[in-house]
C-alpha cells in the first residue's frame, strides 16, 4: 500500500508518541527502586518526552491532575 505523502508525517508522529508512552508506561510498571533509577538514567530523553506528551495531553483534555474531569 502506498500512502499519500501528506499522511506520512502525522502517522509517523502518532506512532512515535505511542512508542514513547508505551515504553515509559512499561518501565514505570516493570521496574522499582535501583532498577527504575538506572532505567531513568539511560532513558532520560525518552522520559522527558513522555512527560511533555502527558502534560500536553492533560492541558488539551482540561485535566487538573486529580484524575477527574475539570468542570
C-alpha positions in Angstrom: 0.0 0.0 0.0 1.3 3.4 -0.9 0.2 6.1 1.5 -0.3 9.7 0.3 2.7 11.8 1.3 0.5 14.2 3.3 -0.4 11.3 5.7 3.1 10.2 6.4 4.2 12.8 8.9 1.0 12.7 11.1 1.1 8.9 11.1 4.8 8.7 11.9 4.3 11.3 14.7 1.4 9.3 16.2 3.4 6.1 16.0 6.3 7.8 17.8 4.1 9.2 20.5 2.6 5.8 21.0 6.0 4.2 21.3 7.3 6.8 23.8 4.3 6.5 26.0 4.3 2.7 25.8 8.0 2.4 26.7 7.6 4.9 29.6 4.5 3.2 31.0 6.1 -0.2 30.7 9.2 0.9 32.6 7.2 2.6 35.3 5.2 -0.6 35.8 8.0 -3.0 35.5 11.0 -1.5 37.4 11.4 -0.5 41.0 14.0 1.3 43.2 17.5 1.0 41.7 16.4 -0.7 38.5 14.0 2.2 37.9 16.7 4.8 38.6 19.1 3.0 36.2 16.4 3.0 33.5 15.7 6.7 34.1 19.4 7.5 33.7 19.7 5.5 30.5 16.4 6.9 29.1 16.3 10.5 30.3 15.4 11.9 26.9 12.5 9.3 26.5 11.2 10.1 30.0 11.4 13.9 29.3 9.5 13.4 26.0 6.9 11.2 27.7 6.3 13.7 30.5 6.0 16.5 27.9 3.4 14.5 25.9 1.4 13.7 29.1 1.5 17.4 30.1 0.2 18.4 26.6 -2.5 15.8 26.7 -3.6 16.9 30.1 -3.8 20.5 29.0 -5.8 19.6 25.9 -8.2 17.5 27.9 -8.5 20.0 30.7 -7.3 17.6 33.3 -6.4 19.3 36.5 -4.2 16.5 37.7 -6.7 14.9 40.0 -7.7 12.1 37.6 -11.2 13.6 37.1 -12.7 15.9 34.6 -12.4 19.6 35.2 -15.7 21.5 35.5 
